Amino acid sequence: MSAAAYAFASFPLNPHPLYSALPVPARGWLAALSLALLAWSPPQPARADGAELAREAGAKVLLERSRQGLRVLILCDSMGLNGFADELDACFRACPGVSRVHTIAACGTNPRTWMKLPPYAAATTQCGFLRIDSTDDAGGISVERDIYGVPSGNKPAAHRVPKIEDLVAEIQPDILVFQNGNNFFDLFKGSQADDPEKCCAQIRSYMAPLRMWLAANAPGLRHLFWVTPPQAGNVSAEVQQAVFDTIRDEVEPRGTVIDSRQITSYPYPAQSADQMHFWGDEAFAWGRDTFRLLAQNLGHSTSQSRQHLAEIRRAIPVAQHRRLAAVGLRVVAVDPEE
């Protein structure tokens, strides 16, 4: 399914306020016209699948079948709910060397939310949840999606946030991808805005327990990737840099950091009023480009090595242009903040 088709199917149109004032027959004509215009839109170039990206990157570990195959665990915050997590998941699933992929996105999470440590032992999310699990080695999957506006008018229920201690024991991942960090922006607001060192110290307090637990309890983990926040307009460039630097210092050299600012471009054609969340083709492209960089990293690693390239951020090409495919009726989404 194309990114545009997925967006149309998964994220319903957020109607104009005057829509509800129209008579029912007029609403039907408007819906029919919208579908007709969507069908009329010029075809988009086919997207490269994960296996093709892996071949381009020389990531043999993703392409070569083995008896067990690679097991991948992807954990995201709310930024993953509108296309990123789905695309990254699909890219891994397309690779012959990957046998199982488990993807979870939970709104409002930080690294400690995913742990059993207090005060998050019984943490729940009530603003959006997505889980995509492999059910077997033959490609079977199960999907649980509970986000705003899908179906129309839906408000997410409370969901327990799964714990890394249980996930690692159950899945035994070879590759762990964490997309997290946007919620750290709030630390730089209010009374702490004038004390960035204190804010960065708090970020480290959220990340250090997870880092230490993985080092002590996940000996089978071969590759750890951390995807940092994409470009945003709700905080300054200095705050975004401070968040990135602090995450990098906590993750490296045990893991590899992906600087999402280098593969995204703010403002986005379809974005929330919070100037941070976005959806449509831009969100899918972020997931796809993230996979491309992960594959490049894996292409430089031997299949036996557990050491990671710590400086991938220096090799990430700066986005040269904004993608403008997600405009007009081809972006069919609901504002995640409504």
ABEGO torsion letter per residue (X at the ends): XBAAAAAAAABBBBBBAAAAABBAAAAAAAAAAAAAAAAABBBBBBBBBAAAAAAAAGBAAAABBBAAEBBBBBBBBAAAAAGAAAAAAAAAAABAABABBBBBBBBGBBAAAABABOAAAABBBAAEBBBBBBABAAGBBBBBBBBBGOBBGBBBBBBBBBBAAAAAAAAGBABBBBBBGAAAAAAABEAAAABAAAAAAAAAAAAAAAAAAAAAABAABABBBBBBBBBBAABBAAAAAAAAAAAAAAAOAABBBBBAAAABBOBBABBBAAGABBBEAAAAAAAAAAAAAAAAAAAABBAABABBBAAAAAABBBBABBBAABBEAABBBBBAAX
